[in-house]
Each structure stands twice: as structure tokens, then as C-alpha cells.
């Protein structure tokens, strides 16, 4: 579908020269620095995950957590908490949380769909709520061009209804307060009837057969090295991941867990395991490129200009940003596109800056969580093993519930404030 969408876009853009145009779209997508960044993260995360598995580090960390997470609800609670702790970046969040918790969730017969949902919620939803994350930093910088400050962003956080509601729904589902529904219920039925934790996968935990647990420090130290290096190099995750890989190499070889040759073999096999995900991601980049050249986002949002009542501007901003994010597969960069539309409208209609910031960030978080070809969903798929379509089907009822509740809250506060 992604390939077909990009091909149709090339026909619209280039007419009879569509085939050469489609190839040029491919070149443009691969030449884009942001797209290269995501592909490198996928390759590095594949290598890191493979090393964490084969070194026994993941098993060691799982055994440490298992002392406290003794049942299904506690496992999901710890997964939820870990998703909030790793708030700096949504890619780092997906990598660290899925790597740490998937073996433990399998052990307690929790379907991977539920793990994927919890990891997914802990990505964009957490990153927009913490003002020191990579997403928030980009948003604060963009809003600063209109005179809105860090303080305005902080004051907007309590009104970021979608990420707050999504996190609460996820927590309540993990604790068993909210019942399982739809494909999530089917996934639990599958596991409880003796089926595999991973859809269409083996029931055995891949770590338990040929790997012995080692000290949890073999998991924690590379992760700490990643975060420190990332912060040192201006929040660049590639720097952090390469430093983490170096730390893994030094630690695992020094402990004679693996030889240098085995280390490099695991790095290459881990990178290769991401090949199919990278291919699909490239196709999604191509569709994004086509959408940008057609001017789809600008056209859809500009329709609203001048026809929106002041009290309804926050909810309309939330809905339109969410729909455009979902349709285009573009998320935090979308802030640059939507701000010139909704910020001047908010200023001219005297609508609260805090509500508009909250509405835009909420819409972007929703799009990132529910778009089946979003980078966040791909990263969750890479970490948990649950493909993107299966993820969206399983989490659909909970995402839509959060969306409806958020719309009601934006309408209410649009009239109150």
C-alpha cells in the first residue's frame, strides 16, 4: 500500500514522466537527513538488541526485575513506569523498554500485543509531556518564534489531554481495571489457551535455550552510556547508540562472554534483522516526500483559516493535526507546518496559548501512536516483534477511546478558558 501510494503520488506530480519522478522521490527520501537518521537508528538498535540478547545481559536484567514483578499486572506496571523514566527520546524509549521487558512479559504469558501497546504509549505521549525531551525541545523552539516561551509550554502540559488520557488508559488496562477488548482480548485468549506470546511465533522465549544470564550491569551500563553520550552530543541519539555499542564491545569481550569475531558477527546479524523494517520505512519516507511536494498538509489545514469559532479552535486544531499526522506519517516536524496556521489564528481570536500548544502536541502524539506506518510504530515493531498492522488492530479501541475523551475535554475547556 505504501509503494502504491507513493507511485500514485508520482503520477499526480510528474504525469507521463512518473516513473523517473518516482525514482527521484526515492532519491529525495534517502537523501533526507531526518530519514537517514531513522534508518541508522534502526540498524544500530538491531545490533544493540542482538548483543543484549546473546550476552545474557537481557536475561540478567529480567531476572533482577522479576524479583519485584511477580504477576501479570506488576509486569505491565513496571513496563509503564520504565516507559516514563526513559523520556528523553521516543526511539530510545522503544528500544530500552521492549528490550528490558519482553522476556519477562513472555514468562508471565502476556501477549506481545499488550507489551507493544505499552511501549507505544510510552513513546510520543511521554515525550510531549516532559519538557526536557527531544520532542518538547523542538516544539518549544518552534513556538518561540511567536513569542511563546518555555513557561508557556510547561503551563500547556496539564491541557495535553490526549497523551495524559492515553497513559491513564494504558495503566488501567495493565492493572486489569479496564477490560480487554477486540484483538487485545483475542490475543489474551490465544496465550491462555497455550498459544505463543508472539503472534504466529514460537511459544519459547528466544533467550532461554542457548543463553545464560549475566550481571544486569551488562544491560544497565550500555544504556547509561547511551543516555550520557546522547546528552553530551546535543541530544543526538546516533552518537549515544554508537557509544553504547562500543561499551558493549569492551564489556562483553573483557568478560569473555564473546570474542571480537563473535561480537562483530552479532552486530552484523542484528543490523541485518532490521532489513525488512528499513525497507518499509523507506517506502513511508517516499510517501511523506510525495505528500510534502503535493502540498497536502498545507491545503487541508488552510481550509480552516477564518471559519473557526474561537471556543472550538482547540478541538479543531487537535482533530486536524491528528488527521494530518495520521495521513502523512509526519510527526514532530509537523509542528513547523501547523504552527503558522493555528498560532496566528489563536492570537487573532484571543484563544489561550496553552490550549493551542496542548492541542497541537496532542494531535501529533495521537498521529504517532496510531499511524500504522509511523516511525514510532516501526520502532515498537522492531523491539517487540509485533508487526505494525497487528499493533494497530490490537490497540485500536483504546486509542479511539482516548481520542473521543480528549475531543470532549478540548471542547469543554475551549468554552471555559
C-alpha positions as CSV (number, residue, x, y, z in Angstrom):
1,X,0.0,0.0,0.0
2,X,2.8,2.4,0.8
3,X,4.5,1.6,-2.5
4,X,1.2,2.1,-4.4
5,X,0.5,5.4,-2.6
6,X,3.9,6.8,-3.5
7,X,3.5,5.6,-7.1
8,X,0.1,7.3,-7.4
9,X,1.6,10.5,-5.9
10,X,4.4,10.4,-8.5
11,X,1.7,10.1,-11.3
12,X,-0.1,13.2,-9.8
13,X,3.2,15.1,-9.6
14,X,5.0,14.2,-12.8
15,X,2.4,13.0,-15.3
16,X,3.9,11.0,-18.1
17,X,7.4,11.1,-16.5
18,X,6.0,9.4,-13.4
19,X,8.5,6.5,-13.4
20,X,11.6,8.7,-13.4
21,X,9.8,11.0,-11.0
22,X,9.1,8.1,-8.6
23,X,12.8,7.2,-8.7
24,X,13.7,10.8,-7.9
25,X,11.3,10.7,-5.0
26,X,13.2,7.6,-3.7
27,X,16.5,9.5,-4.0
28,X,15.0,12.5,-2.2
29,X,13.7,10.3,0.6
30,X,17.1,8.6,1.0
31,X,19.0,11.9,0.9
32,X,16.9,13.5,3.6
33,X,18.9,13.9,6.8
34,X,16.0,13.0,9.1
35,X,15.2,9.9,7.1
36,X,18.9,8.8,7.2
37,X,18.8,9.4,11.0
38,X,15.9,7.0,11.5
39,X,17.4,4.3,9.3
40,X,20.7,4.5,11.2
41,X,18.8,4.2,14.5
42,X,17.0,1.1,13.3
43,X,20.3,-0.5,12.2
44,X,22.1,0.4,15.5
45,X,19.1,-0.7,17.6
46,X,19.1,-4.1,15.8
47,X,22.8,-4.5,16.7
48,X,22.3,-3.4,20.3
49,X,19.3,-5.7,20.9
50,X,21.2,-8.7,19.4
51,X,24.2,-8.1,21.7
52,X,22.0,-7.6,24.7
53,X,20.3,-11.0,23.9
54,X,23.4,-13.0,23.1
55,X,25.5,-11.6,26.0
56,X,22.9,-12.7,28.6
57,X,22.5,-9.1,29.7
58,X,18.8,-9.1,28.9
59,X,18.3,-12.3,30.9
60,X,20.2,-10.9,33.8
61,X,18.2,-7.7,33.8
62,X,14.9,-9.6,33.5
63,X,15.9,-11.8,36.5
64,X,16.5,-8.7,38.6
65,X,13.1,-7.1,37.7
66,X,11.4,-10.5,38.2
67,X,12.1,-10.3,41.9
68,X,9.5,-7.4,42.1
69,X,7.3,-8.1,39.1
70,X,5.7,-11.4,40.3
71,X,2.5,-11.3,38.3
72,X,1.0,-10.0,35.0
73,X,-0.2,-6.7,36.5
74,X,3.1,-5.9,38.1
75,X,5.0,-6.7,34.9
76,X,2.8,-4.3,33.0
77,X,3.1,-1.7,35.7
78,X,6.9,-1.8,35.6
79,X,6.8,-1.6,31.8
80,X,4.6,1.5,32.1
81,X,6.9,3.1,34.7
82,X,10.0,2.3,32.7
83,X,8.4,4.0,29.7
84,X,8.0,7.2,31.7
85,X,11.6,7.0,33.1
86,X,13.1,6.7,29.6
87,X,11.5,10.0,28.4
88,X,14.4,11.6,26.5
89,X,13.5,10.2,23.1
90,X,10.7,8.0,21.7
91,X,13.2,5.8,19.8
92,X,15.3,5.3,22.8
93,X,12.2,4.5,24.8
94,X,11.0,1.8,22.3
95,X,14.5,0.2,22.3
96,X,15.1,0.2,26.0
97,X,11.7,-0.7,27.3
98,X,11.0,-3.5,24.8
99,X,14.5,-5.0,25.3
100,X,14.1,-4.9,29.0
101,X,10.6,-6.3,29.4
102,X,9.7,-8.6,26.5
103,X,11.3,-11.7,28.1
104,X,9.6,-11.1,31.4
105,X,6.2,-10.5,29.7
106,X,6.6,-13.7,27.8
107,X,7.4,-15.6,31.1
108,X,4.1,-14.3,32.6
109,X,2.1,-15.2,29.4
110,X,1.4,-11.7,28.4
111,X,0.7,-11.4,24.7
112,X,3.3,-9.3,22.9
113,X,0.4,-7.1,21.6
114,X,-0.1,-5.7,25.1
115,X,3.7,-5.1,25.5
116,X,3.7,-3.3,22.2
117,X,0.8,-1.1,23.3
118,X,2.5,-0.1,26.5
119,X,5.8,0.6,24.7
120,X,3.9,2.5,22.0
121,X,2.2,4.7,24.6
122,X,5.4,5.4,26.4
123,X,6.9,7.0,23.2
124,X,5.4,10.2,21.9
125,X,2.9,10.5,24.7
126,X,5.6,10.7,27.3
127,X,7.9,12.8,25.1
128,X,5.4,15.6,24.7
129,X,4.6,15.7,28.4
130,X,8.2,16.0,29.6
131,X,9.5,19.5,28.7
132,X,13.1,18.2,28.6
133,X,12.6,15.6,25.9
134,X,13.7,15.8,22.2
135,X,10.1,16.4,21.1
136,X,9.4,19.1,23.6
137,X,12.7,20.9,22.8
138,X,11.7,21.0,19.1
139,X,8.2,22.3,19.9
140,X,9.5,25.0,22.4
141,X,12.0,26.2,19.8
142,X,9.2,26.5,17.1
143,X,6.7,28.2,19.4
144,X,9.5,30.6,20.5
145,X,9.2,32.3,17.0
146,X,5.8,33.5,18.0
147,X,6.9,34.9,21.4
148,X,5.7,31.8,23.4
149,X,8.2,30.6,25.9
150,X,9.3,27.5,27.8
151,X,7.0,28.6,30.6
152,X,4.0,28.6,28.1
153,X,4.9,25.0,27.1
154,X,5.1,24.0,30.8
155,X,1.7,25.6,31.5
156,X,0.2,23.8,28.5
157,X,1.2,20.3,29.8
158,X,-1.9,19.9,32.0
159,X,-4.1,20.5,29.0
160,X,-2.3,17.9,26.8
161,X,-5.4,15.8,27.2
162,X,-4.6,13.0,24.7
163,X,-1.2,11.9,26.0
164,X,-2.5,12.1,29.6
165,X,-5.6,10.1,28.8
166,X,-3.7,7.6,26.8
167,X,-1.2,7.0,29.6
168,X,-4.0,6.6,32.1
169,X,-5.9,4.1,29.9
170,X,-2.7,2.1,29.4
171,X,-2.0,2.0,33.1
172,X,-5.6,0.9,33.9
173,X,-5.5,-1.8,31.3
174,X,-2.2,-3.1,32.6
175,X,-3.6,-3.2,36.1
176,X,-6.7,-5.0,35.0
177,X,-9.1,-2.2,35.8
178,X,-10.2,-1.8,32.1
179,X,-11.2,-5.0,30.4
180,X,-9.5,-6.4,27.3
181,X,-11.4,-5.7,24.1
182,X,-11.2,-6.6,20.4
183,X,-8.0,-8.0,19.2
184,X,-6.3,-7.5,22.5
185,X,-8.9,-9.9,24.1
186,X,-8.3,-12.4,21.3
187,X,-4.5,-12.1,22.0
188,X,-5.0,-13.0,25.7
189,X,-7.3,-15.8,24.7
190,X,-4.6,-17.2,22.4
191,X,-1.9,-17.1,25.1
192,X,-4.2,-18.6,27.8
193,X,-5.1,-21.5,25.5
194,X,-1.5,-22.4,25.2
195,X,-0.6,-20.3,22.2
196,X,2.5,-18.2,21.7
197,X,3.1,-14.8,23.2
198,X,4.2,-13.5,19.8
199,X,1.5,-13.7,17.1
200,X,2.4,-16.6,14.7
201,X,5.6,-17.1,16.7
202,X,7.2,-19.8,18.9
203,X,6.0,-20.2,22.4
204,X,9.5,-20.5,23.8
205,X,11.4,-17.4,24.9
206,X,14.2,-17.0,22.5
207,X,16.7,-16.2,25.2
208,X,16.2,-19.2,27.5
209,X,17.5,-22.0,25.3
210,X,21.1,-21.1,24.4
211,X,22.0,-18.1,26.5
212,X,23.0,-17.9,30.2
213,X,22.1,-14.8,32.3
214,X,24.9,-12.4,33.2
215,X,25.1,-9.5,35.5
216,X,22.3,-6.8,35.0
217,X,25.2,-4.3,34.7
218,X,25.8,-5.6,31.2
219,X,22.4,-4.2,30.3
220,X,22.4,-1.1,32.5
221,X,25.9,0.3,31.8
222,X,25.5,0.4,28.0
223,X,22.1,2.1,28.5
224,X,23.6,4.7,30.8
225,X,26.4,5.3,28.4
226,X,23.9,5.8,25.6
227,X,22.0,8.5,27.6
228,X,25.1,10.3,28.8
229,X,26.6,10.4,25.3
230,X,23.3,11.4,23.8
231,X,23.0,14.4,26.2
232,X,26.7,15.3,25.7
233,X,26.4,15.4,21.9
234,X,23.4,17.8,21.8
235,X,20.7,15.1,22.3
236,X,21.9,13.1,19.2
237,X,20.8,9.5,19.5
238,X,23.2,8.2,16.9
239,X,26.2,9.4,19.0
240,X,24.7,7.7,22.0
241,X,24.0,4.4,20.3
242,X,27.5,4.2,18.9
243,X,29.0,4.8,22.3
244,X,26.7,2.2,23.8
245,X,27.8,-0.3,21.1
246,X,31.5,0.5,22.0
247,X,30.7,0.0,25.7
248,X,29.0,-3.4,24.9
249,X,32.1,-4.5,22.9
250,X,34.5,-3.5,25.7
251,X,32.5,-5.1,28.4
252,X,31.5,-8.4,26.7
253,X,34.9,-9.1,25.2
254,X,36.7,-8.2,28.5
255,X,34.4,-10.7,30.4
256,X,35.0,-13.3,27.7
257,X,31.3,-13.5,27.0
258,X,32.2,-13.4,23.3
259,X,35.2,-12.9,21.2
260,X,35.8,-9.9,18.9
261,X,34.8,-12.0,15.9
262,X,31.6,-13.1,17.7
263,X,30.9,-9.5,18.7
264,X,31.1,-8.3,15.1
265,X,29.1,-11.2,13.9
266,X,26.3,-10.3,16.3
267,X,26.5,-6.7,15.3
268,X,26.0,-7.6,11.6
269,X,23.3,-10.1,12.3
270,X,21.4,-7.6,14.4
271,X,21.7,-4.9,11.7
272,X,20.5,-7.5,9.1
273,X,17.5,-8.3,11.2
274,X,16.2,-4.8,10.6
275,X,16.3,-5.1,6.8
276,X,12.6,-5.7,6.3
277,X,11.7,-2.9,8.7
278,X,14.1,-0.5,6.9
279,X,12.6,-1.3,3.5
280,X,9.1,-0.5,4.7
281,X,10.3,2.7,6.4
282,X,11.9,3.9,3.2
283,X,8.6,3.4,1.4
284,X,6.9,5.5,4.1
285,X,9.6,8.2,3.6
286,X,8.7,8.2,-0.1
287,X,5.0,8.7,0.6
288,X,5.9,11.5,3.0
289,X,8.0,13.2,0.3
290,X,5.2,13.0,-2.2
291,X,2.7,14.4,0.3
292,X,5.0,17.3,1.0
293,X,5.6,18.1,-2.7
294,X,1.8,17.9,-3.4
295,X,1.2,20.3,-0.5
296,X,-1.4,18.1,1.1
297,X,-0.8,19.3,4.7
298,X,-0.9,23.0,3.8
299,X,-4.1,22.5,1.8
300,X,-6.1,20.6,4.4
301,X,-5.2,22.9,7.3
302,X,-5.6,26.2,5.4
303,X,-9.3,25.3,4.7
304,X,-9.9,26.2,8.4
305,X,-8.4,29.6,8.2
306,X,-11.0,32.3,9.1
307,X,-14.0,29.9,9.6
308,X,-13.4,28.5,13.1
309,X,-15.2,29.8,16.2
310,X,-12.8,30.8,19.0
311,X,-14.1,28.3,21.5
312,X,-13.9,25.4,19.1
313,X,-10.4,26.2,17.8
314,X,-8.6,23.9,20.3
315,X,-10.6,20.8,19.4
316,X,-10.5,21.5,15.7
317,X,-6.7,22.1,15.9
318,X,-6.4,18.7,17.8
319,X,-8.5,16.9,15.2
320,X,-6.9,18.4,12.1
321,X,-3.3,18.0,13.4
322,X,-4.2,14.4,14.3
323,X,-5.7,13.6,10.9
324,X,-2.8,15.2,9.0
325,X,-0.2,13.4,11.2
326,X,-2.0,10.1,10.6
327,X,-2.4,10.7,6.8
328,X,1.1,11.9,6.1
329,X,3.2,9.9,8.7
330,X,4.9,13.1,9.7
331,X,5.0,13.9,13.4
332,X,7.3,16.3,15.3
333,X,8.4,18.0,12.1
334,X,4.7,18.7,11.6
335,X,4.9,21.3,14.3
336,X,6.7,23.6,11.8
337,X,3.8,23.2,9.3
338,X,0.8,23.6,11.7
339,X,2.2,26.4,13.8
340,X,1.9,29.1,11.1
341,X,-1.8,28.2,10.7
342,X,-3.0,27.7,14.3
343,X,-0.8,30.1,16.2
344,X,-1.9,33.3,14.3
345,X,-5.5,32.1,14.4
346,X,-5.2,31.7,18.2
347,X,-3.7,35.1,18.5
348,X,-6.3,36.8,16.4
349,X,-9.2,35.0,18.2
350,X,-7.6,35.6,21.6
351,X,-7.5,31.9,22.3
352,X,-5.3,30.6,25.2
353,X,-1.8,29.9,24.0
354,X,-1.6,27.0,26.5
355,X,-4.7,25.3,25.0
356,X,-3.4,25.7,21.4
357,X,0.0,24.3,22.2
358,X,-1.6,21.4,24.1
359,X,-4.0,20.7,21.1
360,X,-1.2,20.7,18.5
361,X,1.1,18.5,20.6
362,X,-1.8,16.2,21.5
363,X,-2.7,15.8,17.8
364,X,0.9,14.9,16.9
365,X,1.1,12.4,19.7
366,X,-2.1,10.7,18.6
367,X,-0.9,10.5,15.0
368,X,2.4,9.0,16.0
369,X,0.7,6.4,18.2
370,X,-2.0,5.2,15.7
371,X,-0.5,5.6,12.3
372,X,0.5,2.1,11.1
373,X,3.4,3.4,9.0
374,X,4.8,5.8,11.6
375,X,8.4,5.6,12.7
376,X,7.3,5.1,16.3
377,X,5.2,2.1,15.4
378,X,8.0,0.6,13.3
379,X,10.4,1.0,16.2
380,X,7.9,-0.7,18.5
381,X,7.6,-3.5,16.0
382,X,11.4,-3.9,15.8
383,X,11.6,-4.1,19.6
384,X,8.6,-6.3,20.4
385,X,8.3,-8.4,17.2
386,X,4.7,-7.4,16.7
387,X,4.1,-6.1,13.1
388,X,2.6,-2.7,12.6
389,X,-0.8,-3.7,11.4
390,X,-1.3,-6.2,14.2
391,X,-0.3,-3.5,16.7
392,X,-2.9,-1.0,15.4
393,X,-5.6,-3.6,15.4
394,X,-4.9,-4.6,19.0
395,X,-4.7,-1.1,20.4
396,X,-7.5,0.5,18.2
397,X,-10.3,0.5,20.9
398,X,-8.0,2.2,23.4
399,X,-6.7,4.8,21.0
400,X,-10.1,5.7,19.8
401,X,-11.4,5.9,23.4
402,X,-8.6,8.3,24.3
403,X,-9.3,10.4,21.1
404,X,-13.0,10.8,21.9
405,X,-12.4,11.7,25.6
406,X,-9.7,14.2,24.5
407,X,-12.1,15.8,22.0
408,X,-14.7,16.3,24.7
409,X,-12.2,17.8,27.1
410,X,-10.9,20.3,24.4
411,X,-14.4,21.4,23.7
412,X,-15.2,21.8,27.4
413,X,-12.0,23.8,28.1
414,X,-12.4,25.8,24.9
415,X,-15.6,27.3,26.3
416,X,-14.3,27.6,29.9
417,X,-11.0,29.4,29.2
